[in-house]
């Protein structure tokens, strides 16, 4: 018998948002009738020019990617005003989060996360055999982080802002003050997967990657093409840090970890920012409709700086799981936050006509 | 200052085959004039139906993949006559190799590899803090493996057959005899990235995934779509084992690790085996031309069961590095095996007209 690492025993798999294929398989619903608002994807898709670039390049899928990913890194370098040696691409920002964990975590080391946060921080940490500590509140509480950090001395600390899965965001000044007070030996991951949405809603909540990593060499800043750029299926994200930090994180990177079509799509997406601007405009308007609805219906929600909103189920009504299941049978995929120990639903803001249908349905379900 | 794992100090990055982009950048050669035979890609590309499927699906890149990868797993299950729960997909077979290492390796554990073998086995093992031992011969020597295994008691042992980067292959009967004599506590990875080529050349060198993993539950068998299927750029591979083994290896897998276009392309590739058959036929014929050339020119080579052949540079002539550099300036990319400590070149078997040019050029370079 092969002996596996004992750390495997404590691992549970990530519970992913449900795919359209599942609703088709389980309920026999026509794929084109499914409204998928469970995974915070761009409901308008990626820019048409990105689709075209991928189609044009498709006959070259047999070639391994250019492992330097120079075109993509140059494009990201321009976006963030940093040199390319301060960027590491990954198979989703997920992968660069994994690299960061493996760079610093040994068995028994401490990690500090928010109580409600992206589930993979815990999983990657546990895979390294680390011990995961968390704060107690639903939105981030930086004072609580500082107090706990003094006790558990984390090797890594994760801030997710705007935060997945609840949508709160930290202000730049609060984060800088926090970083000044924290030990510089702690690697601080700022997962900014939703930064473009936060920036649009409130400039004070935007943390510039260059500035924060210049000021604090212990910060690893991560972003993704899965959200605002509409490339969730292509698995492409990146990390930004000091050149020294990136050099170390690169050591955990396997070659060719991003497909050639993904690198191409991401590079092309950065040339089509007007598509993103239009989406951001629609998202903010439509988010407003969800907020208005929640207030009218007296549904508790969290002020969101992202492309989703979290509605808490009523205390004495249907549970979030019951609502999510009922909607699923109607072909509407939302995200039940039960796996995050919240009696709440996370709803991706869709296209106007999708939101019409979701809001209409929620009215009868949220009881 | 952030403290990194001490294991990082011993890590060197993988030296990847050179991309076309590099030759274009460095020597100003037109991309369409570059002959890329350095990375064992399918020189005919993937099947046209695969290209079409990807083009048709490209507008759906915004959707996260179906994380069950059920369509792909079902197609692979049919190919290998196993149940889908015995399959794990990965971002290249590279990624499932990484999962396997992380499942069993702790700091200080032993790993056993062949002296000349795929470089990533060592890198993944070192990333886990393991100690890597290796045999002394260029082709695999199973007796030497057994002798060393008794001493170092490896947690993982890697067999690469047909072997990258030199092309030798083990016979099924020898591998089974070896597995019978080895401790069942050692996880044996059989990396069969080139299995389709070996099977075609000599059926006795083919190891059926179902049979070997049925007989030996400590075997993890891996394959890829990067070689014969012509999808190197799409990063898709898989592992096969007992359902118990796969369940454990799954625990190290992050969600969505394969892009939706990659999973689609691989599934479609399995529906277009005639494209593969045509390529295999051409490869074997053209491989024969390289063998004939080597004999005529008295170039030392290794009998190959893959889509490449290894030519040793002459003892008193140009070194492999000099030849590779000279060819590069002419727009021909081969793989210098210096990083494997061999004074040799690995040449991917190309299309007939590419091989014409390479053989003609080699005649004047191999002095």
Interface residues (C-beta under 8 A of the other chain):
Chain A: X1 X2 X3 X4 X5 X8 X11 X13 X14 X16 X17 X19 X20 X21 X22 X36 X39 X41 X42 X43 X44 X45 X46 X50 X51 X54 X55 X58 X59 X60 X61 X62 X63 X64 X65 X66 X67 X68 X70 X71 X91 X92 X94 X95 X98 X102 X103 X104 X105 X106 X107 X120 X123 X124 X127 X155 X184 X185 X186 X187 X217 X218 X226 X230 X231 X232 X233 X234 X235 X245 X248 X250 X251 X252 X254 X255 X256 X257 X258 X259 X260 X261 X262 X265
Chain B: X1 X2 X3 X4 X5 X8 X11 X13 X14 X16 X17 X19 X20 X21 X22 X36 X39 X41 X42 X43 X44 X45 X46 X50 X51 X54 X55 X58 X59 X60 X61 X62 X63 X64 X65 X66 X67 X68 X70 X71 X91 X92 X94 X95 X98 X102 X103 X104 X105 X106 X107 X120 X123 X124 X127 X155 X184 X185 X186 X187 X217 X218 X226 X230 X231 X232 X233 X234 X235 X245 X248 X250 X251 X252 X253 X254 X255 X256 X257 X258 X259 X260 X261 X262 X265
